[in-house]
Amino acid sequence: MRLEQEYFQVSPLIVPSDIETTIKIKGLYEHNQLEDGVLYDVIYYPKEFWSDGYRKEKFSAAAQNGELIFTRAFTGEQEHVFHVIRAQDDGEKVIGTFCIYSLQDDLFQRRPYKGDVHMHSHYSDGLESPAFVAASCRKVGFDFMALTDHHRYAPSLMPIDAFQDAAVDLAMFPGEEVHPPGCYTHIVNFGGEFSVNELFHRKDYQAEIDALIKRLGKLPAGIEAKQYAPVLWAFEKIREAGGLGVLCHPHWVTDRRYNVPQPMLEYMFQQEIFDAFEILGGVPVEDNNLQHAFYYEQRAKGKKVPIVAVSDSHSCLNTDEFGHFGNIYTLVFSPTLRLEDLIQSIKDLYSVAVEIMPGELPRVYGPYRLVKLARFLLREYIPHHDALCFEEGNHMLAYIRGEKGAQRKLELCQGQVNRFRESRWAK
């Protein structure tokens, strides 16, 4: 975290494009207070759009009640940088460099929500309980999550039940990893109101698949009807359940070959049978590299490809093979944290994939304008957001351990993340 983020508060951090907005910069501690009545020099750098050809502009602003205050309209959708200095007898004193971001209205009306929609508990091949997974999600800064055990829907309801009487702001949704019988393609049902895995046991399942195969007719070379039809059927059922159907890790190398053969993968993208593509998942770096390369190639062909990034975690303590929990996640720009808004926002291409591996700089994938915004938020907003979530996550762990006073601590935390989020947006 930069010193300016620790020592100062910039409010608001996100402003509407081309509308006059007042910015306030306030020193938070005794050692960095701004002095009332003193004029500070501000060198302003619009990062992308330069009005009348200027690259930077210098103006002065006065401090009032410990805050440096100035008002202006911020051109376009971009980051704006302010270098603040104070003239002194012995030269200049650098106060700091501060940043805000201006957004067009469609993005300004949305908020960033972190989440993971593909994780496992000890009810399939994970290590921990569903409630432990949920609390750990909050601890690493997630706003929403879904447990997606193999073949099983019921475990995803357990964290919801475990915290139903607690003051918890983490949005927990149902989910499952869907495995159509005899098929190699893995699917995530995020948020569906019923289990698709359970439908495979119905007496009429195979008859429905046979009818679908007949309706599909002759498929292109390399596409097996007995592989394609159950996958298509499963995605349709997820939509009926009100969920988001996610195509999982096609470039995961298993049994010395990719999880999904190329002809099948190409055909699923051509037919657009899924709702979102797992561009980053719980697979080795080289496999994830192929998945985001394939994504960009499909986008270059004009395909609309909604994306998610997931940990596919089997241990929230990252004792599993790849250790992606908390390091790979989806950032969704959504009007609210409601399930229907999250799903629609992902479908409308308002999500990015974030990858922050230990010791490495963050990488963000997705639409260009969202990637730029996400990188700004990762630097200027997310650290404070995650610190608040970390506190709540620890109290959630204490709650499921049965510690006295944990529920009261959660009540005191309730709403703090949302209040912080709203305080960063201009009114």
C-alpha positions, -999 to +999 in steps of 0.1 A: +000+000+000+014+035-009+021+059+019-005+083+006-032+056+010-021+050+046-017+087+056-045+104+036-081+100+026-092+111-009-129+116-012-145+107-035-122+082-053-147+075-082-164+104-100-187+108-130-171+119-163-175+155-174-195+167-144-181+191-118-172+173-087-155+185-055-125+165-043-112+166-007-078+153+004-075+150+042-045+141+063-055+114+088-027+117+114-009+144+133+023+141+113+006+148+079-021+174+087-029+200+061-028+235+074-059+257+072-055+288+051-024+276+034-023+275-004-009+243-018+003+239-054-014+210-073+001+197-105-027+179-123-021+151-149-050+136-168-037+102-177-053+097-211-074+126-224-057+160-225-080+189-229-067+215-254-035+195-258-021+200-224-003+172-206-004+187-172-019+218-154-009+236-123-033+253-099-035+263-063-059+251-036-065+261+000-069+238+030-101+242+050-108+223+082-077+201+075-089+193+040-075+203+006-105+211-015-109+218-052-137+214-078-135+206-115-151+185-142-130+155-151-128+148-188-136+113-201-132+079-186-097+078-172-074+081-142-065+116-129-033+122-109-026+151-085+009+159-073+005+182-042+034+203-029+038+232-005+062+261-011+085+267+018+114+291+024+139+264+020+122+249-012+093+227-018+078+200+005+061+172-014+028+163+003+020+134-019+006+121-052-031+113-052-054+096-078-091+095-087-109+079-116-138+093-137-163+069-152-190+071-179-225+066-165-229+029-172-199+021-150-204+048-125-237+033-115-220+000-108-199-012-079-170-036-078-177-070-061-150-096-055-160-133-056-152-169-063-178-193-078-158-226-080-145-241-047-147-274-029-153-286+007-147-319+024-181-331+011-163-338-022-125-336-025-117-305-005-103-303+030-125-280+050-161-276+060-185-254+040-188-228+068-150-226+071-148-220+033-173-192+035-156-175+064-122-178+047-137-162+016-146-131+036-112-131+052-095-128+018-118-099+007-147-116-011-181-100-013-198-131-027-190-169-030-205-202-040-194-236-029-194-261-059-187-296-047-184-324-073-218-340-080-233-323-049-255-293-044-265-297-008-231-286+007-235-252-009-265-245+013-246-254+045-227-221+049-259-202+042-276-222+071-245-219+093-246-181+093-284-175+090-286-161+125-254-141+123-249-105+110-228-114+080-225-093+048-208-119+027-233-130-001-234-168-001-251-185-031-259-221-039-238-240-065-223-273-076-199-287-101-220-306-127-207-338-143-230-351-170-228-389-170-201-403-194-189-367-203-155-352-198-167-315-198-170-300-163-196-273-156-203-250-127-239-242-117-236-209-100-267-198-081-292-222-096-323-229-075-320-266-078-294-293-084-287-303-120-266-333-108-297-348-092-316-346-125-292-372-140-308-398-118-343-393-131-358-421-151-365-399-181-330-384-183-316-407-210-348-405-230-344-367-230-308-370-241-317-394-269-344-370-281-320-341-280-294-361-300-321-368-326-331-332-328-295-320-332-290-342-363-256-345-379-229-327-360-196-314-374-166-338-377-149-344-343-181-336-323-196-367-306-233-364-300-231-384-268-206-359-254-222-327-267-259-334-261-256-339-223-235-308-219-260-287-239-288-302-218-270-294-185-264-257-195-301-254-204-312-268-170-289-244-152-306-215-170-340-230-160-328-230-124-319-193-127-282-200-124-251-191-144-236-220-164-198-218-164-176-238-188-147-250-166-109-254-173-110-268-209-072-267-211-066-285-178-042-314-187-056-346-173-046-381-184-019-364-205-044-345-227-066-314-224-098-318-205-119-308-236-107-316-271-103-287-294-132-295-319-156-297-290-143-265-274-145-246-307-180-259-313-193-249-278-179-214-284-195-213-319-229-223-306-226-202-274-242-228-252-226-217-219-231-185-200-196-178-189-161-191-196-136-199-168-107-179-182-086-186-151-090-216-128-074-240-104-049-254-130-012-248-136-001-214-150+006-228-185-030-242-187-045-209-176-023-191-201-039-211-229-074-204-216-069-166-216-051-168-250-081-187-264-105-162-249-087-133-266-087-151-299-125-157-296-130-121-288-110-111-319-134-132-339-162-111-326-175-135-300-192-122-269-175-141-241-185-135-205-158-145-181-151-156-146-119-164-127-119-190-100-096-207-076-112-242-079-098-244-044-096-276-024-080-259+006-086-223+018-051-225+035-036-232+000-023-266+010-036-280-023-016-284-054-019-250-069-027-226-040-050-203-059-074-195-031-077-158-027-052-152-055-075-158-085-110-144-084-137-126-104-143-088-101-178-081-111-191-045-118-227-048-108-256-025-097-260-046-065-248-077-048-280-096-056-276-128-075-296-118-105-276-086-109-243-104-106-253-130-132-267-104-156-236-082-152-213-112-160-234-120-190-233-083-201-194-084-200-190-064-168-165-087-152-128-092-152-104-120-141-079-111-115-047-131-108-023-120-080+001-148-073+024-145-042+054-123-049+041-112-083+024-081-097-014-084-104-026-094-138-061-086-150-079-100-180-111-089-198-125-059-216-099-031-219-118-004-201-126-027-172-090-039-169-079-003-166-104+004-139-097-028-121-060-020-119-067+014-104-090-003-078-065-029-070-040-001-061-063+026-046-094+008-032-091-029-028-064-028+000-088-009+024-118-030+013-099-062+020-087-051+054-123-046+065-133-080+051-104-096+069-118-084+102-152-098+095-139-131+082-120-137+114-152-130+134-170-155+112-144-182+120-148-174+157-186-177+153-185-212+138-160-222+165-187-212+190-166-184+207-185-162+231-190-127+218-184-135+181-219-127+171-218-093+188-185-085+170-201-094+137-230-071+145-205-043+150-189-050+117-221-053+097-224-027+070-189-014+073-177-027+039-207-013+021-203+021+039-167+022+028-176+013-007-202+040-010-179+066+006-155+061-023-181+070-049-192+106-056-228+113-046 
